[in-house]
Amino acid sequence: MSLKLKYPTSTPREFTLSVLTEDKSGLINQLTILFTKRKININSLNVSVTEVKGVSRFTIVIETSKDMIDNIVKQIRKLIDVLGAFVYEEDQIFYQEIALYKVPKYAIVDGKSIEDLVSKSGARILVIETDYMIIEKTGKAKETHDLYQKLEPFGLLEFIRSGRVAISKSTRKTEAYIKELEASNSNKLSIKDF
Amino acid sequence: MNTSTLVLEKKRSKKTTRIKGSDAVLQCLIAEGVTTIFGYPGGAIMPIYDALYNYQDKLNHILTRHEQGAVHAAQGMARVTGKAGVCFATSGPGATNLITGIADAQIDSTPLVCITGQVPSHLLGTDAFQETDVMGISMPVTKWNYQVTRAEEIPYAIARAFYIANTGRPGPVLIDITKDAQFAEFDFTYDKCEKIRSYHPYPEALTSDLEAAANLINEAKKPYILVGQGVQLSGAENELIRFAEKTGIPMAATLMGLSGIPTSHPLYVGYLGMHGNYGPNIKTNECDVLIAIGMRFDDRVTGDLDRYAKQAKVIHIEIDPSEIDKNVKTTVAINSDAKQALLGLLPLVNVSTHKDWIDEFHQCDKIEFDKVIDAELHPDSGEIKMAEVINRISEITDGEAIVVTDVGQHQMVANRYYKFQKSLSCITSGGLGTMGFALPSAMGAKVGQPERTVIAVIGDGGFQMTIQELGTIRQSDLAVKILILNNNFLGMVRQWQQLFFEKRYSFTELDNPDFQMITKGYGIKAHKVEKREDLDQAIFDWLNCEGPALLEVVVEQEGNVFPMVPSGASVAEIRLD
């Protein structure tokens, strides 16, 4: 892997973890404990159901070293109700966040309306209420932050951004993975590239 | 017969009976082959204790004097039998008192099933009397935990609990059962858990890894085997001996690996780690192939990792993938249990001998004997030394006893000088270093192996952490032999204060009570020895008397345990004085 050559294994960098679990209470604690015990801050966390009934997916973004993430992923896989855990670097995934902006309805700055800005930023107007409207933008953190900076002069009322959702470049089906796991008597580590 | 037919037959033959949750708990335990429970009752677990009243012919409940005693006793029983130990506690403080033992079992891979009562489900989250978030508290220190709020979940939870605790790398499991689930009636049926789709406890060694390891072993000039607890946990003692004898490779044991190989075996070269033997430590940095079997390269074994076995190619046989490459980077990792790996390696390795290499260990033994051991075992005068006491006990018992140690100097001395001959005989708190472990653990060991001599070796500090279990020993008539090595100090901390903190003895001196009087007060025989000439007779009398007995030996106040790899030093920098 070329990435191994680019960075020493102890240098901190960003990793995206994708964890498939049984849909059971308490799993979020079990996962976060593995970060808190190492005093690692979670940059972003997203939990959702998957296309497979009873299976949830956690997408976790953290900044740490390669050595540390390798060990954490192995310990995540060890959790009894974890079906699989995969670690990705930026070039192995497609990912997005969603941002919502609440702005006054009729604000104009430098002769430009919010509508102009929205259409040029690849955002869209989600709702228009009497006094304000909600703008929605999906993108990477930098893109949603750029729009935030542009909207601020208009008297931005509120801004909120989701955690990252990421999808890998692998062509494996989630359902096929779960079936493979069910049939396997061996160790879940044998499936590495999901 | 294929598995689908089996499942069908099972379903057809299953009958249900309508019983209470509390009865179901006990019937599940019986179905899992449990014979003994250590526990302590209280409000939230009362329905289970009420049911237990009717099961006294099938389940032996031992009432401890503190929940910590119950969990350590369950650990002791698990360690000598290889099967999950079981303990009961009530909610709140009952459950939190289990936590130290659970953490100890987690780090030392001991199978446990801990069952706690919980407040009724409608009171969860209300700060009810004796309500505590046991799920949250136990989560970081259990292999798995589960809260039961409906009686119907009991068979599922307990079946999973035993399966998870006992399989793969063993560990503790906690089941928290609300009081209403204990009271409720349901249609009971029990199926043992045989598979969990997200849990694969027995990874299979890859042929390519076995072959790569065998090639390294066959070409090695100075190969060296490190034996961890995994050998005993997987029952690979015989396979290890066959492997070592075929390849002629010397073996050393970690603290947790002790007793996995008889110390009398000609290829056994000693004990590893901070207070281990001289040769086994320094040779780690001289071997060319290091074969680590079922061990996890704890910092007390490796010393400074940056200067640990850097010259060696490392083969790591380990069931838990998260231990591989965690501390020491491997050349070849074999991810399977020790027994499967050794069975796979046996046909691939060549017959060999390494006489010159083994002689190097024996030369080190001579150095250690001259500089340390001789003076420890055969002092002419002065105060009694811990080592000579252990050595006499070892000789008198022919190394055949189960030795349960607490934590501190006496632990290191006992494990250095007791010559273990039988497997599953060294019971100690290794990873967590839990003072107070030995007395209750020895009770569990005695219940698990009633025919064997069980000796608890304890310091005067640790003894007072769980001293109340003398009451359990008396009431349940557990013939544990208790040895107190009394130096009136928290000896290991004092040793560090002497060596690394300019002899500033900050809060390590103990003004102790009369241990004999306390022990006799509990109705247990006790004897104290202060003079060397009385030692032998006292040991004979203590070991030969009926029932439990305590022997207190007043030992050298400021004795130090050597050799020693100071914290942060390399194993090659082991100090002999």
Interface residues (C-beta under 8 A of the other chain):
Chain A: T21 E22 G26 N29 Q30 I33 K37 D70 N71 K74 Q75 R77 K78 I80 D81 V82 L83 I178 L181 E182 S184 N185 S186 N187 K188 L189
Chain B: M135 G136 M139 P140 K143 W144 N145 I164 I196 R197 S198 Y199 H200 Y202 P203 E204 D320 P321 S322 I324 D325 K326 N335
